[in-house]
Amino acid sequence: MKFSAPLVSGRLVKRYKRFLADVLLDADGSAVTAHCANPGSMLGLKEPGARVWLSASDNPKRKLKYSWEVIEADGALVGINTAHPNALVEEALAAGRLEALKGYAALRREVKYGKNSRVDILLEGAGGEKTFVEVKNVHLMRRPGLAEFPDSVTARGAKHLAELADMVAEGHRAAMVFLVQRPDCTRLSLASDIDPAYAAAFAEAARAGVEVYAIGCDVRLDGIDAMRPVEVTI
């Protein structure tokens, strides 16, 4: 995934109200408010003074011109925009970078399933077989090399696990794909201390036959690509 235009650099002043971030731009020192497309706590990724990069929109109908895309943390570039993971995983699947999910004839996004839900990606085989794929963004790292999910309580995430298990019970494949938007993690685990209920739902879904995969990203200032398998240690 390439950014449509060069990113704008600055220093983070603060992130607040979940979806807003104040940034001092490097170019002229002016202060701007950027959209922060991330509903999580962003633990470890919102320190004042951190280097950040924003994308700029020329859409006059947008309330905020800038969107926060990348932060420098722990010596690495980390993607924080949770609007990107589905597209990144779709690109990885199309390129055959997830071996266990190769060979499907069709891929569709945002398909209705379960109880008033839409699955992130539906893979369909030539013979009619289906694999339901949910994608979760990951950027929490509390120990070097170990990515963790979630970074805040996610009742919605637990609901998705239960719905994937229901698809397995109906005879389909179902998979949870964790998209790690940072290049410095080689393993992934659950942050069960942050959300014990999600960890319990995850264990139940795994017992029901829901598959689990993780793929890591190369994060650059011109784009982000999901490239590398990440070991799941749960």
Protein Blocks (a to p, Z undefined) as FASTA:
>chain_A
ZZfbdcdddddfbdcehlaccdddfklopacddddddfblopoiacghiacdddddfbfk
bmblbdcfbdceehiacdfbfklmmmmmmmmmmnopamklghiabdcehiaehjhiacfb
acddfkopacdddddddfbdfbghiacddfbdcfklmmmmmmmmmmmmnopacddddddf
bfkbcbdcddfklmmmlmmmmmmmmmnopacddddddddfkbccdfbdcdddZZ
